Amino acid sequence: MAATAGVALLVAASFFAPWWAAEHQAPSPPVFEDFSHAPAKPPAASPSLPAPRRGLVLVMDDVGYGRKALNEIFALPGPIAIAVLPGAPYALEAAKRAHARGWPLLLHLPMEPRVARYRARMDAHFLRLDMNAEEIRAVIAADLSWAPGAVGVNNHMGSAFTEDGARMRVVLEALAARGLFFLDSLTTPNSVAARLGRALGVHVLVRDLFLDHDPTPEGLARAWRHALACARRRACIVIAHPHERTLAFLRAHLPAISSRLLALDMVAARQWAKGG
C-alpha cells in the first residue's frame, strides 16, 4: 500500500530524530479536539463505588505545544494524567516532567475524524481508515516513542476511526501486547472501543466529561459541578485541554479538591474497567 513507505519513514524519523529537532521544528498547534460528534451528554452513570475508588481522574490532553502552557500545567496540584501529542515540540519534555512529578503519562494518539476539514489536517502521526494492520501497528510504535514510559493511550479526535471494529481491534491488541490500557475519549457515541475491550479482555476506560467542551466561564463552571457530582459516586474521568481559560479555571478550583484526585495507572485501569 502507498502509505507503507510513509509509515516506514515515520518510524525511522521518530526513533532517530534528535531532541533539538523536536524543539526547533515548532509545528503549529493542532485543533484541540473535534467535539462535533461527541455525545452531548456524558455516558450513563455506573454504579456507585466504595470510597477509596471515588474521586476525580483529571486528564490533560494535547500536551506539548508551548512551554508557557507546559509550565502552567505542572504548576497545578496533581496527580494529573499528561496526554502528549506525538510530534509536538515539547512532547518529550512533557514526558520527562510527568515522570519527575510521578504523574501518569499517556500517548494522545491521533485518529481519523469524521469532519472533512479536520481530516484534511491529518499528518503522519494519525491512524487512518485506509491503513492495514501492519501500518496501524507501525504508527502506534512510532508515536509511542514520543511518550516514553507511557502507561496508556487515549485517542485524539477519532470520531471515524473508533467506530471501525476491525481497526480498533488491531489497536487494542497492539496496546495489550505492550501492557498499556486504552482510554476512549468518546468523540462519538458509536465508538466500539469499550465493547471490543470487554470481548478481548483488554482494559478500556471511557471518559465521563470534557471540562472545556464549552470553554466559556459558564460552561467551565457547569462542567465542573457535574464532575464533582460524578466524583462523589465513582472514579470520574474528566478530560481538559490546555486552553488559557481552562488552565486559569483549574488554578482557581483544583487546589480545593486536590485530595480527591486519583492517579490513572494500570492498577487503576484494571479496577475501573471492571467496576465502572
C-alpha atoms as a printed R data frame, in Angstrom:
    type eleno elety resid chain resno       x      y      z
1   ATOM     1    CA   MET     A     1   0.000  0.000  0.000
2   ATOM     2    CA   ALA     A     2   1.221  3.510 -0.772
3   ATOM     3    CA   ALA     A     3   1.033  4.538  2.873
4   ATOM     4    CA   THR     A     4   3.583  1.841  3.855
5   ATOM     5    CA   ALA     A     5   6.625  3.811  2.705
6   ATOM     6    CA   GLY     A     6   5.454  6.885  4.617
7   ATOM     7    CA   VAL     A     7   4.933  4.818  7.752
8   ATOM     8    CA   ALA     A     8   8.453  3.384  7.469
9   ATOM     9    CA   LEU     A     9   9.919  6.879  7.189
10  ATOM    10    CA   LEU     A    10   7.875  7.990 10.206
11  ATOM    11    CA   VAL     A    11   9.206  5.092 12.297
12  ATOM    12    CA   ALA     A    12  12.805  5.914 11.395
13  ATOM    13    CA   ALA     A    13  12.372  9.650 11.998
14  ATOM    14    CA   SER     A    14  10.665  9.166 15.337
15  ATOM    15    CA   PHE     A    15  13.376  6.900 16.708
16  ATOM    16    CA   PHE     A    16  16.412  8.747 15.363
17  ATOM    17    CA   ALA     A    17  15.445 12.444 15.255
18  ATOM    18    CA   PRO     A    18  17.495 14.391 17.826
19  ATOM    19    CA   TRP     A    19  15.829 16.224 20.710
20  ATOM    20    CA   TRP     A    20  16.867 19.600 19.340
21  ATOM    21    CA   ALA     A    21  14.996 18.889 16.105
22  ATOM    22    CA   ALA     A    22  11.765 18.340 18.002
23  ATOM    23    CA   GLU     A    23  12.440 21.550 19.945
24  ATOM    24    CA   HIS     A    24  13.004 23.740 16.905
25  ATOM    25    CA   GLN     A    25  10.619 22.443 14.255
26  ATOM    26    CA   ALA     A    26   7.782 24.106 16.197
27  ATOM    27    CA   PRO     A    27   4.771 22.915 14.200
28  ATOM    28    CA   SER     A    28   1.592 24.882 14.531
29  ATOM    29    CA   PRO     A    29  -0.651 23.865 17.452
30  ATOM    30    CA   PRO     A    30  -3.413 21.483 16.394
31  ATOM    31    CA   VAL     A    31  -7.122 21.808 16.846
32  ATOM    32    CA   PHE     A    32  -7.534 20.791 20.485
33  ATOM    33    CA   GLU     A    33 -10.394 18.393 19.787
34  ATOM    34    CA   ASP     A    34 -13.177 17.671 17.358
35  ATOM    35    CA   PHE     A    35 -16.275 17.878 19.527
36  ATOM    36    CA   SER     A    36 -18.726 17.863 16.624
37  ATOM    37    CA   HIS     A    37 -19.669 14.192 17.058
38  ATOM    38    CA   ALA     A    38 -19.022 13.843 20.791
39  ATOM    39    CA   PRO     A    39 -22.082 12.808 22.814
40  ATOM    40    CA   ALA     A    40 -23.930 15.855 24.117
41  ATOM    41    CA   LYS     A    41 -24.410 14.140 27.484
42  ATOM    42    CA   PRO     A    42 -21.936 12.072 29.488
43  ATOM    43    CA   PRO     A    43 -22.325  8.280 29.486
44  ATOM    44    CA   ALA     A    44 -24.938  6.770 31.758
45  ATOM    45    CA   ALA     A    45 -23.738  6.692 35.358
46  ATOM    46    CA   SER     A    46 -22.178  3.451 36.510
47  ATOM    47    CA   PRO     A    47 -22.985  2.089 39.973
48  ATOM    48    CA   SER     A    48 -21.531  3.889 42.981
49  ATOM    49    CA   LEU     A    49 -18.154  2.567 44.086
50  ATOM    50    CA   PRO     A    50 -16.507  2.157 47.514
51  ATOM    51    CA   ALA     A    51 -14.944  5.345 48.874
52  ATOM    52    CA   PRO     A    52 -11.295  4.512 48.014
53  ATOM    53    CA   ARG     A    53 -12.258  4.302 44.350
54  ATOM    54    CA   ARG     A    54 -14.229  7.537 44.227
55  ATOM    55    CA   GLY     A    55 -12.665 10.783 43.115
56  ATOM    56    CA   LEU     A    56 -11.594 12.850 40.133
57  ATOM    57    CA   VAL     A    57  -9.309 11.497 37.426
58  ATOM    58    CA   LEU     A    58  -8.067 14.550 35.525
59  ATOM    59    CA   VAL     A    59  -6.522 14.030 32.089
60  ATOM    60    CA   MET     A    60  -4.800 16.927 30.312
61  ATOM    61    CA   ASP     A    61  -4.954 16.275 26.576
62  ATOM    62    CA   ASP     A    62  -2.950 17.781 23.710
63  ATOM    63    CA   VAL     A    63   0.132 18.483 25.811
64  ATOM    64    CA   GLY     A    64   3.354 19.505 24.090
65  ATOM    65    CA   TYR     A    65   2.644 22.802 22.354
66  ATOM    66    CA   GLY     A    66   4.067 25.829 24.122
67  ATOM    67    CA   ARG     A    67   6.344 25.922 27.155
68  ATOM    68    CA   LYS     A    68   4.161 28.511 28.903
69  ATOM    69    CA   ALA     A    69   1.223 26.118 28.919
70  ATOM    70    CA   LEU     A    70   3.540 23.322 29.996
71  ATOM    71    CA   ASN     A    71   4.782 25.343 32.970
72  ATOM    72    CA   GLU     A    72   1.226 26.206 33.966
73  ATOM    73    CA   ILE     A    73   0.128 22.569 33.798
74  ATOM    74    CA   PHE     A    74   2.967 21.373 36.012
75  ATOM    75    CA   ALA     A    75   2.319 24.182 38.497
76  ATOM    76    CA   LEU     A    76  -1.108 22.653 39.213
77  ATOM    77    CA   PRO     A    77  -1.673 20.189 42.053
78  ATOM    78    CA   GLY     A    78  -1.724 16.582 40.946
79  ATOM    79    CA   PRO     A    79  -1.711 13.865 40.010
80  ATOM    80    CA   ILE     A    80  -2.822 14.806 36.514
81  ATOM    81    CA   ALA     A    81  -2.546 12.348 33.633
82  ATOM    82    CA   ILE     A    82  -0.477 14.041 30.923
83  ATOM    83    CA   ALA     A    83  -1.511 13.036 27.386
84  ATOM    84    CA   VAL     A    84   1.145 14.137 24.907
85  ATOM    85    CA   LEU     A    85   0.645 14.551 21.194
86  ATOM    86    CA   PRO     A    86   3.260 12.793 19.053
87  ATOM    87    CA   GLY     A    87   5.398 15.219 17.129
88  ATOM    88    CA   ALA     A    88   4.664 18.155 19.416
89  ATOM    89    CA   PRO     A    89   7.760 20.321 20.025
90  ATOM    90    CA   TYR     A    90   7.655 19.823 23.815
91  ATOM    91    CA   ALA     A    91   6.248 16.281 23.918
92  ATOM    92    CA   LEU     A    92   9.463 14.703 25.209
93  ATOM    93    CA   GLU     A    93   9.995 17.465 27.746
94  ATOM    94    CA   ALA     A    94   6.429 16.969 28.968
95  ATOM    95    CA   ALA     A    95   7.077 13.236 29.305
96  ATOM    96    CA   LYS     A    96  10.217 13.846 31.372
97  ATOM    97    CA   ARG     A    97   8.433 16.317 33.622
98  ATOM    98    CA   ALA     A    98   5.480 13.985 34.131
99  ATOM    99    CA   HIS     A    99   7.827 11.207 35.223
100 ATOM   100    CA   ALA     A   100   9.695 13.614 37.517
101 ATOM   101    CA   ARG     A   101   6.428 14.556 39.229
102 ATOM   102    CA   GLY     A   102   5.260 10.954 39.427
103 ATOM   103    CA   TRP     A   103   2.257 11.774 37.226
104 ATOM   104    CA   PRO     A   104   0.795  9.265 34.751
105 ATOM   105    CA   LEU     A   105   1.869  9.683 31.138
106 ATOM   106    CA   LEU     A   106  -0.389  8.847 28.184
107 ATOM   107    CA   LEU     A   107   0.097  8.936 24.448
108 ATOM   108    CA   HIS     A   108  -2.630 11.084 22.888
109 ATOM   109    CA   LEU     A   109  -2.912  9.013 19.715
110 ATOM   110    CA   PRO     A   110  -4.337 10.871 16.701
111 ATOM   111    CA   MET     A   111  -7.085  9.001 14.870
112 ATOM   112    CA   GLU     A   112  -9.110  9.854 11.790
113 ATOM   113    CA   PRO     A   113 -12.095 12.145 12.485
114 ATOM   114    CA   ARG     A   114 -15.332 12.411 10.556
115 ATOM   115    CA   VAL     A   115 -15.222 16.145  9.795
116 ATOM   116    CA   ALA     A   116 -13.624 16.808  6.411
117 ATOM   117    CA   ARG     A   117 -11.766 19.968  7.423
118 ATOM   118    CA   TYR     A   118 -10.062 18.072 10.254
119 ATOM   119    CA   ARG     A   119  -9.319 15.052  8.054
120 ATOM   120    CA   ALA     A   120  -7.549 17.428  5.678
121 ATOM   121    CA   ARG     A   121  -5.144 18.342  8.501
122 ATOM   122    CA   MET     A   122  -4.147 14.773  9.356
123 ATOM   123    CA   ASP     A   123  -0.408 14.146  9.382
124 ATOM   124    CA   ALA     A   124   1.733 11.003  9.513
125 ATOM   125    CA   HIS     A   125   1.018 10.527 13.236
126 ATOM   126    CA   PHE     A   126  -2.666  9.742 12.573
127 ATOM   127    CA   LEU     A   127  -4.245  6.318 12.368
128 ATOM   128    CA   ARG     A   128  -6.328  6.291  9.184
129 ATOM   129    CA   LEU     A   129  -9.138  4.101  7.957
130 ATOM   130    CA   ASP     A   130  -7.187  3.222  4.791
131 ATOM   131    CA   MET     A   131  -4.341  1.630  6.800
132 ATOM   132    CA   ASN     A   132  -3.843 -2.102  7.117
133 ATOM   133    CA   ALA     A   133  -2.950 -3.839 10.386
134 ATOM   134    CA   GLU     A   134   0.807 -3.651  9.794
135 ATOM   135    CA   GLU     A   135   0.634  0.088  9.132
136 ATOM   136    CA   ILE     A   136  -1.510  0.683 12.218
137 ATOM   137    CA   ARG     A   137   0.959 -1.165 14.425
138 ATOM   138    CA   ALA     A   138   3.878  0.751 12.891
139 ATOM   139    CA   VAL     A   139   2.289  4.145 13.541
140 ATOM   140    CA   ILE     A   140   1.471  3.172 17.136
141 ATOM   141    CA   ALA     A   141   5.101  2.117 17.689
142 ATOM   142    CA   ALA     A   142   6.428  5.344 16.189
143 ATOM   143    CA   ASP     A   143   4.001  7.570 18.092
144 ATOM   144    CA   LEU     A   144   4.808  5.845 21.388
145 ATOM   145    CA   SER     A   145   8.424  6.978 21.008
146 ATOM   146    CA   TRP     A   146   7.130 10.482 21.804
147 ATOM   147    CA   ALA     A   147   5.711  9.267 25.128
148 ATOM   148    CA   PRO     A   148   8.429  7.044 26.616
149 ATOM   149    CA   GLY     A   149   7.210  5.226 29.696
150 ATOM   150    CA   ALA     A   150   3.524  5.804 28.925
151 ATOM   151    CA   VAL     A   151   1.062  3.733 30.963
152 ATOM   152    CA   GLY     A   152  -1.775  4.057 28.467
153 ATOM   153    CA   VAL     A   153  -3.147  5.653 25.315
154 ATOM   154    CA   ASN     A   154  -6.161  7.820 24.597
155 ATOM   155    CA   ASN     A   155  -7.468  8.997 21.257
156 ATOM   156    CA   HIS     A   156  -7.068 12.444 19.752
157 ATOM   157    CA   MET     A   157 -10.136 13.019 17.577
158 ATOM   158    CA   GLY     A   158 -11.066  9.611 16.132
159 ATOM   159    CA   SER     A   159 -14.801 10.049 15.621
160 ATOM   160    CA   ALA     A   160 -14.493  7.937 12.438
161 ATOM   161    CA   PHE     A   161 -11.692  5.561 13.439
162 ATOM   162    CA   THR     A   162 -13.111  4.478 16.809
163 ATOM   163    CA   GLU     A   163 -16.315  3.350 15.087
164 ATOM   164    CA   ASP     A   164 -14.388  0.819 12.963
165 ATOM   165    CA   GLY     A   165 -14.319 -2.529 14.737
166 ATOM   166    CA   ALA     A   166 -11.645 -4.221 12.636
167 ATOM   167    CA   ARG     A   167  -9.123 -1.428 13.003
168 ATOM   168    CA   MET     A   168  -9.859 -0.781 16.678
169 ATOM   169    CA   ARG     A   169  -9.275 -4.467 17.321
170 ATOM   170    CA   VAL     A   170  -5.764 -4.077 15.893
171 ATOM   171    CA   VAL     A   171  -5.187 -1.041 18.117
172 ATOM   172    CA   LEU     A   172  -6.405 -2.688 21.328
173 ATOM   173    CA   GLU     A   173  -4.466 -5.890 20.700
174 ATOM   174    CA   ALA     A   174  -1.303 -3.869 19.982
175 ATOM   175    CA   LEU     A   175  -1.712 -1.911 23.211
176 ATOM   176    CA   ALA     A   176  -2.457 -5.015 25.275
177 ATOM   177    CA   ALA     A   177   0.717 -6.652 23.931
178 ATOM   178    CA   ARG     A   178   2.650 -3.671 25.309
179 ATOM   179    CA   GLY     A   179   0.898 -3.731 28.678
180 ATOM   180    CA   LEU     A   180  -0.992 -0.490 28.005
181 ATOM   181    CA   PHE     A   181  -4.631  0.421 28.605
182 ATOM   182    CA   PHE     A   182  -6.858  2.453 26.292
183 ATOM   183    CA   LEU     A   183  -8.875  5.454 27.426
184 ATOM   184    CA   ASP     A   184 -11.670  6.223 24.981
185 ATOM   185    CA   SER     A   185 -12.046  9.989 24.707
186 ATOM   186    CA   LEU     A   186 -15.509  9.204 23.334
187 ATOM   187    CA   THR     A   187 -15.587 11.655 20.462
188 ATOM   188    CA   THR     A   188 -18.512  9.677 19.002
189 ATOM   189    CA   PRO     A   189 -21.394  7.893 20.733
190 ATOM   190    CA   ASN     A   190 -20.824  4.992 18.318
191 ATOM   191    CA   SER     A   191 -17.317  4.098 19.486
192 ATOM   192    CA   VAL     A   192 -16.738  0.350 19.632
193 ATOM   193    CA   ALA     A   193 -13.725  0.548 21.976
194 ATOM   194    CA   ALA     A   194 -15.426 -0.415 25.256
195 ATOM   195    CA   ARG     A   195 -17.394 -3.290 23.725
196 ATOM   196    CA   LEU     A   196 -14.303 -4.646 21.980
197 ATOM   197    CA   GLY     A   197 -12.257 -4.267 25.138
198 ATOM   198    CA   ARG     A   198 -14.704 -6.454 27.045
199 ATOM   199    CA   ALA     A   199 -14.699 -9.069 24.288
200 ATOM   200    CA   LEU     A   200 -10.903 -9.140 24.012
201 ATOM   201    CA   GLY     A   201 -10.135 -8.852 27.709
202 ATOM   202    CA   VAL     A   202  -8.321 -5.543 27.140
203 ATOM   203    CA   HIS     A   203  -8.550 -2.764 29.726
204 ATOM   204    CA   VAL     A   204 -10.607  0.038 28.175
205 ATOM   205    CA   LEU     A   205 -11.780  3.076 30.122
206 ATOM   206    CA   VAL     A   206 -14.226  5.722 28.900
207 ATOM   207    CA   ARG     A   207 -14.102  9.398 29.753
208 ATOM   208    CA   ASP     A   208 -17.058 10.802 31.656
209 ATOM   209    CA   LEU     A   209 -16.813 14.511 30.858
210 ATOM   210    CA   PHE     A   210 -14.949 17.089 28.840
211 ATOM   211    CA   LEU     A   211 -14.254 20.002 31.161
212 ATOM   212    CA   ASP     A   212 -13.943 22.527 28.354
213 ATOM   213    CA   HIS     A   213 -16.363 21.281 25.714
214 ATOM   214    CA   ASP     A   214 -17.813 24.776 26.271
215 ATOM   215    CA   PRO     A   215 -14.784 26.898 27.285
216 ATOM   216    CA   THR     A   216 -16.829 29.892 28.440
217 ATOM   217    CA   PRO     A   217 -16.742 30.711 32.179
218 ATOM   218    CA   GLU     A   218 -20.325 29.471 32.496
219 ATOM   219    CA   GLY     A   219 -19.561 26.291 30.558
220 ATOM   220    CA   LEU     A   220 -16.476 25.510 32.639
221 ATOM   221    CA   ALA     A   221 -18.354 26.079 35.897
222 ATOM   222    CA   ARG     A   222 -21.249 23.881 34.765
223 ATOM   223    CA   ALA     A   223 -18.931 21.045 33.695
224 ATOM   224    CA   TRP     A   224 -17.019 21.333 36.990
225 ATOM   225    CA   ARG     A   225 -20.215 20.935 39.005
226 ATOM   226    CA   HIS     A   226 -21.069 17.812 37.002
227 ATOM   227    CA   ALA     A   227 -17.540 16.477 37.501
228 ATOM   228    CA   LEU     A   228 -17.650 16.931 41.279
229 ATOM   229    CA   ALA     A   229 -21.043 15.251 41.495
230 ATOM   230    CA   CYS     A   230 -19.750 12.374 39.363
231 ATOM   231    CA   ALA     A   231 -16.606 12.065 41.527
232 ATOM   232    CA   ARG     A   232 -18.735 11.591 44.639
233 ATOM   233    CA   ARG     A   233 -20.101  8.369 43.085
234 ATOM   234    CA   ARG     A   234 -17.109  6.826 41.335
235 ATOM   235    CA   ALA     A   235 -13.732  7.415 39.725
236 ATOM   236    CA   CYS     A   236 -14.833 10.144 37.337
237 ATOM   237    CA   ILE     A   237 -12.616 10.644 34.277
238 ATOM   238    CA   VAL     A   238 -12.549 14.267 33.143
239 ATOM   239    CA   ILE     A   239 -10.594 15.438 30.096
240 ATOM   240    CA   ALA     A   240  -9.324 19.006 29.851
241 ATOM   241    CA   HIS     A   241  -7.236 20.847 27.275
242 ATOM   242    CA   PRO     A   242  -4.523 23.489 27.735
243 ATOM   243    CA   HIS     A   243  -6.642 26.475 26.805
244 ATOM   244    CA   GLU     A   244  -5.737 29.638 28.723
245 ATOM   245    CA   ARG     A   245  -9.259 29.771 30.174
246 ATOM   246    CA   THR     A   246  -9.143 26.122 31.221
247 ATOM   247    CA   LEU     A   247  -5.773 26.473 32.943
248 ATOM   248    CA   ALA     A   248  -6.900 29.629 34.739
249 ATOM   249    CA   PHE     A   249 -10.055 27.829 35.893
250 ATOM   250    CA   LEU     A   250  -8.050 24.892 37.204
251 ATOM   251    CA   ARG     A   251  -5.641 27.189 39.038
252 ATOM   252    CA   ALA     A   252  -8.619 28.667 40.851
253 ATOM   253    CA   HIS     A   253 -10.564 25.473 41.590
254 ATOM   254    CA   LEU     A   254  -8.251 22.453 41.617
255 ATOM   255    CA   PRO     A   255  -6.420 23.160 44.914
256 ATOM   256    CA   ALA     A   256  -9.646 22.861 46.905
257 ATOM   257    CA   ILE     A   257 -10.239 19.272 45.760
258 ATOM   258    CA   SER     A   258  -6.647 18.107 45.210
259 ATOM   259    CA   SER     A   259  -7.001 15.442 47.912
260 ATOM   260    CA   ARG     A   260  -9.699 13.796 45.769
261 ATOM   261    CA   LEU     A   261  -7.516 13.472 42.663
262 ATOM   262    CA   LEU     A   262  -6.864  9.876 41.603
263 ATOM   263    CA   ALA     A   263  -3.870  8.629 39.608
264 ATOM   264    CA   LEU     A   264  -4.579  6.899 36.308
265 ATOM   265    CA   ASP     A   265  -2.295  3.864 36.060
266 ATOM   266    CA   MET     A   266  -2.639  0.223 35.018
267 ATOM   267    CA   VAL     A   267  -3.662 -0.880 38.513
268 ATOM   268    CA   ALA     A   268  -6.483  1.660 38.476
269 ATOM   269    CA   ALA     A   269  -7.368  0.775 34.880
270 ATOM   270    CA   ARG     A   270  -7.836 -2.886 35.831
271 ATOM   271    CA   GLN     A   271 -10.183 -1.903 38.656
272 ATOM   272    CA   TRP     A   272 -12.180  0.788 36.875
273 ATOM   273    CA   ALA     A   273 -12.537 -1.122 33.619
274 ATOM   274    CA   LYS     A   274 -14.303 -3.845 35.618
275 ATOM   275    CA   GLY     A   275 -16.227 -1.783 38.142
276 ATOM   276    CA   GLY     A   276 -17.013  1.490 36.496
